[in-house]
Amino acid sequence: MGNEMTVPPDYRWISSVHAAERLGLSIRQLYRLIDRGDLPAYRIASEIRLLAHEVDGFREKHPDPGKLP
């Protein structure tokens, strides 16, 4: 309808839980990557959010992110 807005897939926000699932990581492993600066994340209000295309790009560069030091 008139009030609907489509967001390009590149700008789709996902939760940290969803990002961890996409990467096959525990939430703790995901936060470690975020804290080290390996994976960008953004605070929106009180939530940590990630951009889907950044998570997918990270997965392409690191097919097994659970084995990162």
CNS distance restraints for C-alpha pairs under 8 A (distance, minus, plus):
assign (resid   7 and name CA) (resid  11 and name CA) 6.52 0.50 0.50
assign (resid   7 and name CA) (resid  12 and name CA) 6.80 0.50 0.50
assign (resid   8 and name CA) (resid  12 and name CA) 6.97 0.50 0.50
assign (resid   9 and name CA) (resid  52 and name CA) 7.64 0.50 0.50
assign (resid   9 and name CA) (resid  53 and name CA) 7.50 0.50 0.50
assign (resid  10 and name CA) (resid  51 and name CA) 7.22 0.50 0.50
assign (resid  10 and name CA) (resid  52 and name CA) 6.68 0.50 0.50
assign (resid  10 and name CA) (resid  53 and name CA) 5.29 0.50 0.50
assign (resid  11 and name CA) (resid  51 and name CA) 6.08 0.50 0.50
assign (resid  11 and name CA) (resid  52 and name CA) 7.07 0.50 0.50
assign (resid  11 and name CA) (resid  53 and name CA) 7.36 0.50 0.50
assign (resid  12 and name CA) (resid  51 and name CA) 5.77 0.50 0.50
assign (resid  12 and name CA) (resid  52 and name CA) 5.64 0.50 0.50
assign (resid  12 and name CA) (resid  53 and name CA) 7.69 0.50 0.50
assign (resid  13 and name CA) (resid  49 and name CA) 6.10 0.50 0.50
assign (resid  13 and name CA) (resid  50 and name CA) 5.59 0.50 0.50
assign (resid  13 and name CA) (resid  51 and name CA) 4.73 0.50 0.50
assign (resid  13 and name CA) (resid  52 and name CA) 6.00 0.50 0.50
assign (resid  14 and name CA) (resid  18 and name CA) 6.18 0.50 0.50
assign (resid  14 and name CA) (resid  19 and name CA) 6.50 0.50 0.50
assign (resid  14 and name CA) (resid  49 and name CA) 5.65 0.50 0.50
assign (resid  14 and name CA) (resid  50 and name CA) 5.38 0.50 0.50
assign (resid  14 and name CA) (resid  51 and name CA) 6.15 0.50 0.50
assign (resid  14 and name CA) (resid  52 and name CA) 6.10 0.50 0.50
assign (resid  15 and name CA) (resid  19 and name CA) 6.18 0.50 0.50
assign (resid  15 and name CA) (resid  47 and name CA) 7.90 0.50 0.50
assign (resid  15 and name CA) (resid  48 and name CA) 6.66 0.50 0.50
assign (resid  15 and name CA) (resid  49 and name CA) 4.95 0.50 0.50
assign (resid  15 and name CA) (resid  50 and name CA) 6.39 0.50 0.50
assign (resid  16 and name CA) (resid  20 and name CA) 6.07 0.50 0.50
assign (resid  16 and name CA) (resid  27 and name CA) 7.14 0.50 0.50
assign (resid  16 and name CA) (resid  30 and name CA) 7.58 0.50 0.50
assign (resid  16 and name CA) (resid  48 and name CA) 6.25 0.50 0.50
assign (resid  16 and name CA) (resid  49 and name CA) 5.92 0.50 0.50
assign (resid  16 and name CA) (resid  50 and name CA) 6.71 0.50 0.50
assign (resid  17 and name CA) (resid  21 and name CA) 6.30 0.50 0.50
assign (resid  17 and name CA) (resid  27 and name CA) 6.31 0.50 0.50
assign (resid  18 and name CA) (resid  22 and name CA) 6.19 0.50 0.50
assign (resid  19 and name CA) (resid  23 and name CA) 6.26 0.50 0.50
assign (resid  19 and name CA) (resid  30 and name CA) 7.85 0.50 0.50
assign (resid  19 and name CA) (resid  50 and name CA) 7.19 0.50 0.50
assign (resid  19 and name CA) (resid  52 and name CA) 7.69 0.50 0.50
assign (resid  19 and name CA) (resid  55 and name CA) 6.65 0.50 0.50
assign (resid  20 and name CA) (resid  24 and name CA) 5.92 0.50 0.50
assign (resid  20 and name CA) (resid  25 and name CA) 4.88 0.50 0.50
assign (resid  20 and name CA) (resid  26 and name CA) 5.93 0.50 0.50
assign (resid  20 and name CA) (resid  27 and name CA) 5.68 0.50 0.50
assign (resid  20 and name CA) (resid  29 and name CA) 7.98 0.50 0.50
assign (resid  20 and name CA) (resid  30 and name CA) 5.82 0.50 0.50
assign (resid  21 and name CA) (resid  25 and name CA) 6.17 0.50 0.50
assign (resid  21 and name CA) (resid  26 and name CA) 7.55 0.50 0.50
assign (resid  22 and name CA) (resid  55 and name CA) 7.90 0.50 0.50
assign (resid  23 and name CA) (resid  55 and name CA) 7.69 0.50 0.50
assign (resid  23 and name CA) (resid  59 and name CA) 6.43 0.50 0.50
assign (resid  23 and name CA) (resid  65 and name CA) 6.95 0.50 0.50
assign (resid  24 and name CA) (resid  65 and name CA) 7.84 0.50 0.50
assign (resid  24 and name CA) (resid  66 and name CA) 7.34 0.50 0.50
assign (resid  25 and name CA) (resid  29 and name CA) 5.91 0.50 0.50
assign (resid  25 and name CA) (resid  30 and name CA) 6.29 0.50 0.50
assign (resid  25 and name CA) (resid  65 and name CA) 7.49 0.50 0.50
assign (resid  25 and name CA) (resid  66 and name CA) 6.11 0.50 0.50
assign (resid  26 and name CA) (resid  30 and name CA) 6.35 0.50 0.50
assign (resid  27 and name CA) (resid  31 and name CA) 6.24 0.50 0.50
assign (resid  28 and name CA) (resid  32 and name CA) 6.25 0.50 0.50
assign (resid  29 and name CA) (resid  33 and name CA) 6.45 0.50 0.50
assign (resid  29 and name CA) (resid  66 and name CA) 7.42 0.50 0.50
assign (resid  30 and name CA) (resid  34 and name CA) 6.34 0.50 0.50
assign (resid  31 and name CA) (resid  35 and name CA) 5.95 0.50 0.50
assign (resid  32 and name CA) (resid  36 and name CA) 6.15 0.50 0.50
assign (resid  33 and name CA) (resid  37 and name CA) 6.29 0.50 0.50
assign (resid  33 and name CA) (resid  38 and name CA) 5.15 0.50 0.50
assign (resid  33 and name CA) (resid  39 and name CA) 5.69 0.50 0.50
assign (resid  34 and name CA) (resid  38 and name CA) 5.87 0.50 0.50
assign (resid  34 and name CA) (resid  39 and name CA) 4.91 0.50 0.50
assign (resid  34 and name CA) (resid  40 and name CA) 6.09 0.50 0.50
assign (resid  34 and name CA) (resid  41 and name CA) 6.46 0.50 0.50
assign (resid  39 and name CA) (resid  54 and name CA) 7.70 0.50 0.50
assign (resid  39 and name CA) (resid  55 and name CA) 7.43 0.50 0.50
assign (resid  39 and name CA) (resid  58 and name CA) 7.12 0.50 0.50
assign (resid  40 and name CA) (resid  50 and name CA) 6.91 0.50 0.50
assign (resid  40 and name CA) (resid  54 and name CA) 7.38 0.50 0.50
assign (resid  41 and name CA) (resid  48 and name CA) 6.58 0.50 0.50
assign (resid  41 and name CA) (resid  49 and name CA) 5.81 0.50 0.50
assign (resid  41 and name CA) (resid  50 and name CA) 4.82 0.50 0.50
assign (resid  41 and name CA) (resid  51 and name CA) 7.50 0.50 0.50
assign (resid  42 and name CA) (resid  48 and name CA) 5.64 0.50 0.50
assign (resid  42 and name CA) (resid  49 and name CA) 5.27 0.50 0.50
assign (resid  42 and name CA) (resid  50 and name CA) 6.16 0.50 0.50
assign (resid  43 and name CA) (resid  47 and name CA) 5.59 0.50 0.50
assign (resid  43 and name CA) (resid  48 and name CA) 4.60 0.50 0.50
assign (resid  43 and name CA) (resid  49 and name CA) 6.19 0.50 0.50
assign (resid  44 and name CA) (resid  48 and name CA) 6.25 0.50 0.50
assign (resid  44 and name CA) (resid  49 and name CA) 6.73 0.50 0.50
assign (resid  50 and name CA) (resid  54 and name CA) 7.31 0.50 0.50
assign (resid  50 and name CA) (resid  55 and name CA) 7.08 0.50 0.50
assign (resid  51 and name CA) (resid  55 and name CA) 6.45 0.50 0.50
assign (resid  52 and name CA) (resid  56 and name CA) 6.16 0.50 0.50
assign (resid  53 and name CA) (resid  57 and name CA) 5.96 0.50 0.50
assign (resid  54 and name CA) (resid  58 and name CA) 6.11 0.50 0.50
assign (resid  55 and name CA) (resid  59 and name CA) 6.26 0.50 0.50
assign (resid  56 and name CA) (resid  60 and name CA) 6.28 0.50 0.50
assign (resid  57 and name CA) (resid  61 and name CA) 6.39 0.50 0.50
assign (resid  58 and name CA) (resid  62 and name CA) 5.98 0.50 0.50
assign (resid  59 and name CA) (resid  63 and name CA) 5.33 0.50 0.50
assign (resid  59 and name CA) (resid  64 and name CA) 7.56 0.50 0.50
assign (resid  59 and name CA) (resid  65 and name CA) 7.12 0.50 0.50
assign (resid  64 and name CA) (resid  68 and name CA) 7.60 0.50 0.50
